[in-house]
């Protein structure tokens, strides 16, 4: 009996594909399936287009916002450049004024130095004249021995040849 069962089962399996209905289009979808698929794809495309329009609108709004912000930044940068240029010009003017004031101060200081030098020279010259007079006054005073001693002590050490 086992053999009979086994044979019947093998025959049923072998004949079932042979007896089955074959598709008319050799595995291709039927016209109804294609129409249903096209309708479904059309709906998906419509939905997708609507979503893209929404995204496109948002992107345009963002781009407009970005352009507005960029324009604001450009204006702010231009204002900062103008302010910086004004500061540079003002600083140059201040430096020029300070330089002029410094030059004037230097001129005044130089004139004062020259005046002091003249006064010092005249004072030095006066001092030399006084010393010369003192030596002449001392010439006639005292004994000969004292005069000789004064002459010897009045010689400068670096003027040893005198």
Rosetta blueprint (number, residue, H / E / L):
1 X L
2 X H
3 X H
4 X H
5 X H
6 X H
7 X H
8 X H
9 X H
10 X H
11 X H
12 X H
13 X H
14 X H
15 X H
16 X H
17 X H
18 X H
19 X H
20 X L
21 X L
22 X L
23 X L
24 X L
25 X L
26 X L
27 X L
28 X L
29 X L
30 X L
31 X H
32 X H
33 X H
34 X H
35 X H
36 X H
37 X H
38 X H
39 X H
40 X H
41 X H
42 X H
43 X H
44 X H
45 X H
46 X H
47 X H
48 X H
49 X H
50 X H
51 X H
52 X H
53 X H
54 X H
55 X H
56 X H
57 X H
58 X H
59 X H
60 X H
61 X H
62 X H
63 X H
64 X H
65 X H
66 X H
67 X H
68 X H
69 X H
70 X H
71 X H
72 X H
73 X H
74 X H
75 X H
76 X H
77 X H
78 X H
79 X H
80 X H
81 X H
82 X H
83 X H
84 X H
85 X H
86 X H
87 X H
88 X H
89 X H
90 X H
91 X H
92 X H
93 X H
94 X H
95 X H
96 X H
97 X H
98 X H
99 X H
100 X H
101 X H
102 X H
103 X H
104 X H
105 X H
106 X H
107 X H
108 X H
109 X H
110 X H
111 X H
112 X H
113 X H
114 X H
115 X H
116 X H
117 X H
118 X H
119 X H
120 X H
121 X H
122 X H
123 X H
124 X H
125 X H
126 X H
127 X H
128 X H
129 X H
130 X H
131 X H
132 X H
133 X H
134 X H
135 X H
136 X H
137 X H
138 X H
139 X H
140 X L
141 X L
142 X L
143 X L
144 X H
145 X H
146 X H
147 X H
148 X H
149 X H
150 X H
151 X H
152 X H
153 X H
154 X H
155 X L
156 X L
157 X L
158 X L
159 X L
160 X L
161 X L
162 X L
